[in-house]
Amino acid sequence: MSAESRLQTLLDDLVSRVTTLESERAASGLMHRYAALLDNPAPESLASLFTDDGVLATGRGTHSGRDEIAGFFRSARAADDSDKRHFICQPELRAYTPDRVRLQCYFGYTARAGDGSGIGWGTYTAEVCTDSGEALFESLTIDLHVGTDLERGWGR
């Protein structure tokens, strides 16, 4: 193999690795934008973080497409209008193609309403597409482990 050929191979490898890192970074940024939007929920803004045919899976069902996803967030807000703050723990990111990333992380939230305070936590698992120049959820699964008020607590 010639020096020029070895250099081209190294350059191609470097470009691939940088592309992967950029995709993983974009996926992490998407998750943080999602959490920030949950703090001041606007259903259409939250739905815009998904691909046109994106899927949101929760303990309340599976919602496909931006219209259904926005509808889920409208219903969730109507059922619980407490003021929440969401926290994302360090996401584990794995690019399985240059423009597809699997993201898994824990989340926590605090809540306050006129009648008390709450706390909750769980996990997110997401498939993120970065081929459009921006990161979007192809799918997001929310697994709420605990959601309770502070009076009841979270005993087993």
Secondary structure as UniProt FT lines:
FT   HELIX           3..39
FT   HELIX           43..47
FT   TURN            48..49
FT   STRAND          50..58
FT   TURN            59..60
FT   STRAND          61..64
FT   HELIX           65..79
FT   STRAND          83..88
FT   STRAND          92..97
FT   TURN            98..99
FT   STRAND          100..113
FT   TURN            114..115
FT   STRAND          116..129
FT   TURN            131..132
FT   STRAND          136..149
FT   TURN            150..152
//
